[in-house]
Amino acid sequence: MYYIQPHYHGISRTTDDYERMVQAGVVAVAEPAFWAGFDRRYPQTFIDYFRQISEFEPTRAAQYGIRHFCWVAVNPKESENISLSREVIAAMPEFLAKPTVLGIGEIGLNKNTRNELTIFREQMELAIKHNQLVLIHTPHLVDKLKGTKMTLDLLRELGADPNRVWIDHVEEHTIKAVLDAGYWAGMTLYPQTKMSPKRAADMLEAYGVNRLLVNSSADWGPSSPFTLQECAMEYRRRGHTEQELIEVFHNNPARFMGQNPKFDLPQIRLVTQPAAMV
């Protein structure tokens, strides 16, 4: 069984994690730009961070046979600072040309403020201008439903192509609106917060596998790269076939990210009937 980890913060993890992930079947990861646990003060700090995830981290993952891709963005938690965000956005097109950068993300909303919405809009406009894939963060807990509605309203206003937009961190009360609008929906698995592997399996059974992505995130907080495999085990335990697992945990991320030709991993198909003996 091969896995693609579509949302994974490798700079927060040790090389031991890469080694264990390849042993668990992971063949590729994609690393969105995210909050470092503190607010960065200078545009150069973001630019160095983009260099780290687009230049150094792919070489570290490659030592273990894992392909590493990434996204660049001003994350929602730091988009309150309008002037700083705009300086960073001005530097982003340089990185969009790099061979491992798939698009713009994570962008979106954290507390649903006016400034967050402004920077969200400007990054979406940049993505549309440069025909980039987009990864969107939705807020946590009580702000999630409102933030998801605001996100869908903005995307509709800008005329974004739903096939090229992935709205992440969906939960039971937001997934239907995202899928009904034609976007890709992501479920982020954490040991303590967001989504558990069992809840994700419930949602896969309730909504099918079309346009659904499952990821572990695995950042600097309490998290694990292997909640992805835990979800696959739960899904398998419920009687789903090997092909169904491959569709969810390998082929779906390959389909979405493969819209960017830089992501050149093929989809996997299983031979359902054994070849005839000669």
C-alpha contacts under 8 A as a table, 3 or more apart, distances in Angstrom:
res1	aa1	res2	aa2	distance
1	M	25	G	6.06
1	M	242	E	7.95
1	M	246	I	7.15
2	Y	25	G	4.68
2	Y	26	V	5.78
2	Y	27	V	6.53
2	Y	246	I	7.21
2	Y	249	F	7.72
2	Y	250	H	6.42
3	Y	25	G	5.69
3	Y	26	V	4.51
3	Y	27	V	6.08
3	Y	28	A	7.36
3	Y	246	I	7.61
3	Y	249	F	5.39
3	Y	250	H	4.90
4	I	26	V	5.70
4	I	27	V	5.91
4	I	28	A	4.99
4	I	29	V	5.90
4	I	249	F	6.23
4	I	250	H	5.06
4	I	253	P	6.62
4	I	254	A	7.60
5	Q	8	Y	6.30
5	Q	26	V	6.91
5	Q	28	A	6.21
5	Q	29	V	4.59
5	Q	30	A	6.52
5	Q	214	V	7.97
5	Q	215	N	5.86
5	Q	216	S	7.16
5	Q	228	L	7.72
5	Q	249	F	7.88
5	Q	253	P	7.97
6	P	28	A	7.83
6	P	29	V	5.51
6	P	30	A	4.88
6	P	31	E	7.36
6	P	213	L	7.76
6	P	214	V	7.60
6	P	215	N	5.89
6	P	253	P	6.17
7	H	29	V	6.93
7	H	30	A	5.43
7	H	31	E	5.62
7	H	32	P	6.47
7	H	215	N	5.48
7	H	216	S	6.58
7	H	217	S	5.02
8	Y	29	V	6.26
8	Y	30	A	5.89
8	Y	31	E	4.95
8	Y	32	P	7.16
8	Y	215	N	7.38
8	Y	216	S	6.50
8	Y	217	S	4.32
8	Y	218	A	5.69
8	Y	219	D	7.17
8	Y	225	P	7.65
9	H	12	S	5.84
9	H	13	R	7.24
9	H	31	E	5.27
9	H	32	P	6.94
9	H	34	F	7.97
9	H	217	S	6.00
9	H	218	A	5.83
9	H	219	D	5.14
10	G	13	R	5.18
10	G	14	T	7.84
10	G	31	E	6.66
10	G	57	E	7.24
10	G	218	A	7.67
10	G	219	D	7.48
11	I	14	T	7.79
11	I	53	I	7.41
11	I	57	E	7.13
12	S	218	A	7.62
12	S	219	D	5.46
12	S	220	W	5.15
13	R	17	D	6.32
13	R	218	A	7.62
13	R	219	D	7.28
13	R	220	W	7.50
14	T	17	D	5.44
14	T	18	Y	7.20
15	T	18	Y	5.17
15	T	19	E	6.45
15	T	60	R	7.56
15	T	61	A	7.95
16	D	19	E	5.04
16	D	20	R	6.15
17	D	20	R	5.11
17	D	21	M	5.93
17	D	225	P	7.46
18	Y	21	M	5.02
18	Y	22	V	6.27
18	Y	61	A	6.45
18	Y	64	Y	6.42
18	Y	66	I	7.69
19	E	22	V	5.48
19	E	23	Q	6.47
19	E	64	Y	5.89
20	R	23	Q	5.03
20	R	24	A	6.27
21	M	24	A	4.90
21	M	25	G	6.42
21	M	26	V	5.43
21	M	225	P	7.42
21	M	226	F	7.63
22	V	25	G	5.09
22	V	26	V	4.89
22	V	27	V	6.54
22	V	64	Y	6.75
22	V	65	G	7.13
22	V	66	I	6.83
23	Q	26	V	7.41
24	A	229	Q	7.81
26	V	29	V	7.70
26	V	66	I	7.02
27	V	65	G	7.13
27	V	66	I	4.95
27	V	67	R	6.33
28	A	66	I	5.10
28	A	67	R	4.43
28	A	68	H	5.82
28	A	69	F	7.75
29	V	66	I	7.22
29	V	67	R	6.31
29	V	68	H	5.07
29	V	69	F	6.22
30	A	68	H	5.82
30	A	69	F	4.49
30	A	70	C	4.95
30	A	71	W	7.50
31	E	53	I	7.27
31	E	68	H	7.49
31	E	69	F	6.16
31	E	70	C	4.29
31	E	71	W	6.17
32	P	70	C	5.47
32	P	71	W	4.55
32	P	72	V	6.42
32	P	73	A	7.81
32	P	105	G	5.60
32	P	106	E	5.68
32	P	135	L	7.86
33	A	50	F	7.59
33	A	70	C	7.57
33	A	71	W	5.88
33	A	72	V	5.20
33	A	73	A	5.62
33	A	74	V	7.22
33	A	75	N	6.59
33	A	105	G	6.18
33	A	106	E	5.81
34	F	73	A	7.81
34	F	74	V	7.66
34	F	75	N	5.42
34	F	106	E	6.46
35	W	38	F	6.91
35	W	39	D	7.36
35	W	75	N	6.26
35	W	77	K	6.64
35	W	78	E	7.30
36	A	39	D	7.27
39	D	77	K	7.84
39	D	78	E	6.05
40	R	43	P	7.95
40	R	45	T	6.63
40	R	46	F	7.36
40	R	78	E	7.52
41	R	45	T	7.41
41	R	84	L	7.64
42	Y	45	T	5.40
42	Y	46	F	7.16
42	Y	84	L	6.93
43	P	46	F	5.31
43	P	47	I	6.38
43	P	84	L	6.25
43	P	85	S	7.68
43	P	87	E	6.18
43	P	88	V	5.35
44	Q	47	I	4.87
44	Q	48	D	6.09
45	T	48	D	5.27
45	T	49	Y	6.23
46	F	49	Y	4.94
46	F	50	F	6.16
46	F	88	V	6.89
47	I	50	F	5.02
47	I	51	R	6.27
47	I	88	V	7.32
47	I	91	A	7.55
48	D	51	R	4.98
48	D	52	Q	6.22
49	Y	52	Q	4.97
49	Y	53	I	6.43
50	F	53	I	5.37
50	F	54	S	5.98
50	F	72	V	6.42
50	F	95	F	7.53
51	R	54	S	5.19
51	R	55	E	5.48
51	R	56	F	7.18
52	Q	55	E	5.53
52	Q	56	F	5.04
52	Q	57	E	6.16
53	I	56	F	6.09
53	I	57	E	5.07
53	I	58	P	7.20
53	I	70	C	6.46
54	S	57	E	6.52
54	S	58	P	6.72
54	S	69	F	7.21
54	S	70	C	6.24
54	S	95	F	7.95
54	S	98	K	7.33
54	S	100	T	6.13
54	S	101	V	6.49
55	E	58	P	6.14
55	E	59	T	7.19
56	F	59	T	5.45
56	F	60	R	6.59
57	E	60	R	5.06
57	E	61	A	6.25
57	E	68	H	7.06
58	P	61	A	5.24
58	P	62	A	6.00
58	P	67	R	6.77
58	P	68	H	4.74
58	P	69	F	6.91
58	P	100	T	7.89
59	T	62	A	5.02
59	T	63	Q	6.59
60	R	63	Q	5.57
60	R	64	Y	7.64
61	A	64	Y	5.65
61	A	65	G	6.71
61	A	66	I	5.22
61	A	67	R	6.45
61	A	68	H	6.15
62	A	65	G	4.83
62	A	66	I	5.12
62	A	67	R	6.01
62	A	68	H	7.34
63	Q	66	I	7.48
68	H	100	T	7.20
69	F	100	T	4.79
69	F	101	V	5.94
69	F	102	L	6.76
69	F	263	F	7.70
70	C	100	T	6.19
70	C	101	V	4.94
70	C	102	L	6.03
70	C	103	G	7.71
71	W	101	V	5.39
71	W	102	L	5.61
71	W	103	G	5.16
71	W	104	I	5.30
71	W	105	G	5.37
71	W	106	E	7.44
72	V	92	M	7.00
72	V	95	F	7.43
72	V	96	L	7.73
72	V	101	V	7.34
72	V	103	G	6.70
72	V	104	I	5.10
72	V	105	G	5.64
72	V	106	E	7.46
73	A	89	I	7.42
73	A	92	M	7.47
73	A	104	I	5.51
73	A	105	G	5.08
73	A	106	E	6.01
73	A	107	I	6.23
73	A	123	Q	7.65
74	V	78	E	6.64
74	V	79	S	6.33
74	V	85	S	6.36
74	V	88	V	7.12
74	V	89	I	7.28
74	V	105	G	7.78
74	V	106	E	7.38
74	V	107	I	6.47
75	N	78	E	5.75
75	N	79	S	6.42
75	N	105	G	7.38
75	N	106	E	5.58
75	N	107	I	5.21
75	N	108	G	7.28
76	P	79	S	5.14
76	P	80	E	7.76
76	P	106	E	7.54
76	P	107	I	5.74
76	P	108	G	5.49
76	P	109	L	5.13
76	P	110	N	5.41
76	P	116	E	6.21
76	P	120	F	7.60
76	P	137	H	7.51
77	K	80	E	7.13
77	K	109	L	7.66
77	K	110	N	5.82
78	E	81	N	6.52
78	E	85	S	7.68
79	S	82	I	6.32
79	S	85	S	5.89
79	S	115	N	6.71
79	S	116	E	5.31
79	S	119	I	6.10
80	E	113	T	7.97
80	E	115	N	5.18
80	E	116	E	5.64
81	N	84	L	5.54
81	N	85	S	6.05
81	N	115	N	7.52
82	I	85	S	5.13
82	I	86	R	6.17
82	I	115	N	6.68
82	I	119	I	7.04
83	S	86	R	5.25
83	S	87	E	6.46
84	L	87	E	5.27
84	L	88	V	6.47
85	S	88	V	5.16
85	S	89	I	6.13
85	S	119	I	7.07
86	R	89	I	4.94
86	R	90	A	6.13
86	R	119	I	7.77
87	E	90	A	5.22
87	E	91	A	6.76
88	V	91	A	5.27
88	V	92	M	6.48
89	I	92	M	5.15
89	I	93	P	7.84
89	I	123	Q	7.09
90	A	93	P	7.09
91	A	94	E	6.10
91	A	95	F	7.60
92	M	95	F	5.37
92	M	96	L	6.48
93	P	96	L	4.99
93	P	97	A	6.89
94	E	97	A	5.88
94	E	98	K	7.47
95	F	98	K	5.29
95	F	101	V	6.92
96	L	101	V	5.80
96	L	102	L	7.35
96	L	103	G	6.55
97	A	101	V	7.18
98	K	101	V	5.63
99	P	262	K	6.34
100	T	262	K	6.53
100	T	263	F	7.72
101	V	262	K	7.76
102	L	132	Q	7.36
102	L	133	L	6.62
102	L	257	M	7.11
102	L	260	N	6.27
102	L	262	K	6.95
102	L	263	F	7.30
103	G	127	A	7.39
103	G	132	Q	4.92
103	G	133	L	4.69
103	G	134	V	5.82
103	G	135	L	7.76
104	I	107	I	7.22
104	I	123	Q	7.54
104	I	127	A	6.42
104	I	132	Q	6.65
104	I	133	L	6.38
104	I	134	V	5.06
104	I	135	L	6.37
105	G	134	V	5.73
105	G	135	L	4.44
105	G	136	I	6.12
105	G	137	H	7.92
106	E	134	V	7.74
106	E	135	L	5.19
106	E	136	I	5.19
106	E	137	H	5.57
107	I	120	F	6.02
107	I	123	Q	7.32
107	I	134	V	7.96
107	I	135	L	6.54
107	I	136	I	4.94
107	I	137	H	5.75
108	G	116	E	7.26
108	G	117	L	7.31
108	G	120	F	5.19
108	G	136	I	5.23
108	G	137	H	5.07
108	G	138	T	6.33
108	G	151	T	7.18
109	L	112	N	5.34
109	L	113	T	7.63
109	L	116	E	5.87
109	L	117	L	6.72
109	L	120	F	7.19
109	L	137	H	6.43
109	L	138	T	5.81
109	L	139	P	5.87
109	L	147	G	6.39
109	L	151	T	7.82
110	N	113	T	7.82
110	N	116	E	7.41
110	N	137	H	7.77
110	N	138	T	6.77
110	N	139	P	4.66
110	N	140	H	7.32
110	N	143	D	7.87
110	N	147	G	7.79
111	K	116	E	7.78
111	K	139	P	6.59
111	K	143	D	6.58
111	K	147	G	7.79
112	N	116	E	6.46
112	N	117	L	6.87
112	N	139	P	7.73
112	N	143	D	7.31
112	N	146	K	7.76
112	N	147	G	5.83
112	N	150	M	7.97
113	T	116	E	5.23
113	T	117	L	6.28
114	R	117	L	5.13
114	R	118	T	6.23
115	N	118	T	5.01
115	N	119	I	6.38
116	E	119	I	5.36
116	E	120	F	5.98
117	L	120	F	4.91
117	L	121	R	6.03
118	T	121	R	5.19
118	T	122	E	6.32
119	I	122	E	5.02
119	I	123	Q	6.13
120	F	123	Q	5.32
120	F	124	M	6.16
121	R	124	M	5.08
121	R	125	E	6.14
121	R	154	L	7.33
122	E	125	E	5.06
122	E	126	L	6.26
123	Q	126	L	4.95
123	Q	127	A	6.17
124	M	127	A	4.98
124	M	128	I	6.17
124	M	134	V	7.74
125	E	128	I	5.15
125	E	129	K	6.07
125	E	158	L	7.64
126	L	129	K	5.07
126	L	130	H	6.20
127	A	130	H	5.26
127	A	131	N	5.73
127	A	132	Q	4.80
127	A	133	L	7.01
127	A	134	V	6.94
128	I	131	N	4.90
128	I	132	Q	6.30
128	I	160	A	7.04
129	K	132	Q	7.88
132	Q	164	R	7.65
132	Q	260	N	7.89
133	L	164	R	5.08
133	L	165	V	6.11
133	L	257	M	7.64
133	L	259	Q	7.80
133	L	260	N	7.30
134	V	164	R	6.38
134	V	165	V	4.84
134	V	166	W	6.15
135	L	165	V	6.15
135	L	166	W	4.92
135	L	167	I	6.11
135	L	168	D	7.01
136	I	165	V	7.51
136	I	166	W	6.11
136	I	167	I	4.75
136	I	168	D	5.77
137	H	167	I	6.45
137	H	168	D	5.38
137	H	169	H	6.65
138	T	144	K	6.08
138	T	147	G	6.25
138	T	148	T	6.14
138	T	151	T	8.00
138	T	167	I	7.15
138	T	168	D	6.29
138	T	169	H	6.01
138	T	170	V	7.36
139	P	143	D	5.63
139	P	144	K	4.59
139	P	147	G	6.09
139	P	148	T	7.73
139	P	169	H	7.98
140	H	143	D	5.91
140	H	144	K	5.21
140	H	194	K	7.61
141	L	144	K	5.64
142	V	145	L	7.15
143	D	146	K	5.60
143	D	147	G	5.89
144	K	147	G	5.04
144	K	148	T	5.91
144	K	174	T	7.78
145	L	148	T	5.14
145	L	149	K	6.30
145	L	173	H	7.12
145	L	174	T	6.21
146	K	149	K	5.21
146	K	150	M	6.24
147	G	150	M	5.00
147	G	151	T	6.04
148	T	151	T	4.95
148	T	152	L	6.20
148	T	174	T	6.94
149	K	152	L	5.18
149	K	153	D	6.14
150	M	153	D	5.10
150	M	154	L	6.22
151	T	154	L	5.24
151	T	155	L	6.21
152	L	155	L	5.15
152	L	156	R	6.07
152	L	178	V	7.59
152	L	181	A	7.94
153	D	156	R	5.19
153	D	157	E	6.17
154	L	157	E	5.03
154	L	158	L	6.20
155	L	158	L	5.20
155	L	159	G	6.06
155	L	160	A	5.38
156	R	159	G	5.14
156	R	160	A	6.49
157	E	160	A	7.98
160	A	164	R	7.95
160	A	165	V	7.70
161	D	164	R	5.65
161	D	165	V	6.85
162	P	165	V	5.24
162	P	166	W	7.96
162	P	181	A	7.46
162	P	182	G	5.42
162	P	183	Y	4.53
162	P	184	W	7.30
163	N	182	G	6.98
163	N	183	Y	5.96
163	N	184	W	6.91
163	N	256	F	7.79
164	R	183	Y	7.69
164	R	184	W	7.96
164	R	256	F	7.24
164	R	259	Q	7.61
165	V	183	Y	5.88
165	V	184	W	6.22
166	W	183	Y	6.14
166	W	184	W	4.52
166	W	185	A	5.72
166	W	186	G	6.80
167	I	170	V	7.23
167	I	178	V	7.27
167	I	183	Y	6.92
167	I	184	W	6.09
167	I	185	A	5.08
167	I	186	G	6.07
168	D	185	A	5.77
168	D	186	G	4.22
168	D	187	M	6.22
168	D	188	T	7.13
169	H	185	A	7.84
169	H	186	G	5.70
169	H	187	M	5.06
169	H	188	T	5.26
169	H	194	K	7.17
169	H	195	M	7.92
170	V	173	H	7.86
170	V	174	T	5.64
170	V	175	I	5.31
170	V	185	A	6.50
170	V	186	G	6.01
170	V	187	M	5.55
170	V	188	T	7.70
171	E	174	T	5.46
171	E	175	I	5.78
171	E	187	M	7.07
171	E	194	K	7.80
171	E	195	M	7.10
172	E	175	I	5.85
172	E	176	K	7.84
172	E	203	M	7.33
173	H	176	K	7.34
174	T	177	A	5.77
174	T	178	V	6.63
175	I	178	V	5.28
175	I	179	L	6.23
175	I	185	A	6.78
176	K	179	L	5.24
176	K	180	D	5.83
177	A	180	D	5.12
177	A	181	A	6.18
178	V	181	A	5.34
178	V	182	G	6.69
178	V	183	Y	5.71
178	V	184	W	7.26
178	V	185	A	6.43
179	L	182	G	5.10
179	L	183	Y	5.51
179	L	184	W	6.59
179	L	185	A	6.59
179	L	211	R	7.52
180	D	183	Y	7.63
183	Y	211	R	7.26
184	W	211	R	4.71
184	W	212	L	5.98
184	W	213	L	7.39
185	A	211	R	6.29
185	A	212	L	5.08
185	A	213	L	6.13
186	G	212	L	5.89
186	G	213	L	4.53
186	G	214	V	5.69
186	G	215	N	7.20
187	M	195	M	6.71
187	M	200	A	6.71
187	M	212	L	7.74
187	M	213	L	6.25
187	M	214	V	4.94
187	M	215	N	6.25
188	T	194	K	6.56
188	T	195	M	5.84
188	T	214	V	6.21
188	T	215	N	5.02
188	T	216	S	5.55
188	T	217	S	6.44
189	L	193	T	7.84
189	L	194	K	6.43
189	L	195	M	4.76
189	L	196	S	5.44
189	L	197	P	6.26
189	L	200	A	7.84
189	L	214	V	7.48
189	L	215	N	6.12
189	L	216	S	4.81
189	L	217	S	7.13
189	L	227	T	6.07
189	L	228	L	7.14
190	Y	193	T	5.42
190	Y	194	K	6.02
190	Y	195	M	5.96
190	Y	196	S	6.12
190	Y	216	S	6.51
190	Y	217	S	7.77
190	Y	218	A	7.77
190	Y	222	P	7.58
190	Y	223	S	5.46
190	Y	224	S	6.98
190	Y	227	T	6.87
191	P	196	S	6.60
191	P	222	P	7.02
191	P	223	S	5.89
191	P	224	S	7.17
191	P	227	T	7.42
192	Q	196	S	7.72
192	Q	222	P	7.28
192	Q	223	S	7.83
193	T	196	S	7.62
195	M	199	R	6.37
195	M	200	A	6.57
196	S	199	R	5.25
196	S	200	A	6.26
197	P	200	A	5.08
197	P	201	A	6.23
197	P	227	T	6.53
197	P	228	L	7.44
197	P	230	E	6.21
197	P	231	C	4.33
197	P	234	E	7.21
198	K	201	A	5.05
198	K	202	D	6.25
198	K	231	C	6.51
198	K	234	E	6.55
199	R	202	D	4.98
199	R	203	M	6.33
200	A	203	M	5.07
200	A	204	L	6.21
200	A	214	V	7.81
200	A	231	C	7.03
201	A	204	L	5.04
201	A	205	E	6.27
201	A	231	C	6.45
201	A	234	E	6.74
201	A	235	Y	5.64
202	D	205	E	5.23
202	D	206	A	6.16
203	M	206	A	4.86
203	M	207	Y	5.89
203	M	208	G	7.73
204	L	207	Y	5.43
204	L	208	G	5.13
204	L	209	V	5.84
204	L	212	L	7.72
205	E	208	G	5.51
205	E	209	V	7.85
207	Y	210	N	7.99
208	G	212	L	7.98
209	V	212	L	5.48
209	V	247	E	7.48
209	V	248	V	6.18
210	N	252	N	7.80
211	R	252	N	6.85
212	L	248	V	7.13
212	L	252	N	6.97
213	L	248	V	6.69
213	L	249	F	7.39
213	L	252	N	6.39
213	L	253	P	6.35
214	V	228	L	6.95
214	V	248	V	7.37
214	V	249	F	6.78
215	N	227	T	8.00
215	N	228	L	6.05
216	S	223	S	7.68
216	S	224	S	6.70
216	S	225	P	5.55
216	S	226	F	7.01
216	S	227	T	5.79
216	S	228	L	5.66
217	S	223	S	7.60
217	S	224	S	7.87
217	S	225	P	7.10
218	A	221	G	7.72
218	A	222	P	8.00
218	A	223	S	4.98
218	A	224	S	5.09
218	A	225	P	5.19
219	D	222	P	7.68
219	D	223	S	6.38
220	W	223	S	7.44
224	S	227	T	5.98
225	P	228	L	6.84
226	F	229	Q	5.25
226	F	230	E	6.41
227	T	230	E	4.78
227	T	231	C	6.16
228	L	231	C	5.26
228	L	232	A	6.39
228	L	249	F	7.97
229	Q	232	A	4.92
229	Q	233	M	6.11
230	E	233	M	5.10
230	E	234	E	6.29
231	C	234	E	5.07
231	C	235	Y	6.12
232	A	235	Y	5.00
232	A	236	R	6.04
232	A	245	L	6.61
232	A	249	F	7.55
233	M	236	R	5.03
233	M	237	R	6.01
234	E	237	R	4.98
234	E	238	R	6.47
235	Y	238	R	5.35
235	Y	239	G	7.11
235	Y	240	H	6.16
235	Y	245	L	7.48
236	R	239	G	5.37
236	R	240	H	5.01
236	R	241	T	6.76
236	R	242	E	7.66
236	R	245	L	7.29
237	R	240	H	7.28
240	H	244	E	6.22
240	H	245	L	7.11
241	T	244	E	5.15
241	T	245	L	6.43
242	E	245	L	5.10
242	E	246	I	6.23
243	Q	246	I	5.04
243	Q	247	E	6.17
243	Q	269	R	7.47
243	Q	270	L	6.51
244	E	247	E	5.10
244	E	248	V	6.45
245	L	248	V	5.29
245	L	249	F	5.95
245	L	250	H	7.85
246	I	249	F	5.32
246	I	250	H	5.14
246	I	251	N	6.05
246	I	268	I	7.26
247	E	250	H	5.83
247	E	251	N	4.61
247	E	252	N	5.72
248	V	251	N	6.21
248	V	252	N	5.44
248	V	253	P	7.79
249	F	252	N	6.64
249	F	253	P	7.18
250	H	253	P	5.92
250	H	254	A	6.28
250	H	267	Q	7.26
250	H	268	I	7.57
251	N	254	A	4.85
251	N	255	R	5.93
251	N	267	Q	5.18
251	N	268	I	6.56
252	N	255	R	5.01
252	N	256	F	6.30
253	P	256	F	5.18
253	P	257	M	5.87
253	P	258	G	7.72
254	A	257	M	5.44
254	A	258	G	5.21
254	A	263	F	7.70
254	A	265	L	6.71
254	A	266	P	7.02
254	A	267	Q	6.16
255	R	258	G	5.11
255	R	259	Q	6.74
255	R	267	Q	7.44
256	F	259	Q	5.83
257	M	260	N	5.87
257	M	263	F	6.17
258	G	261	P	5.96
258	G	262	K	7.46
258	G	263	F	5.06
258	G	264	D	6.43
258	G	265	L	7.46
259	Q	263	F	7.69
260	N	263	F	5.84
261	P	264	D	6.05
271	V	274	P	6.93
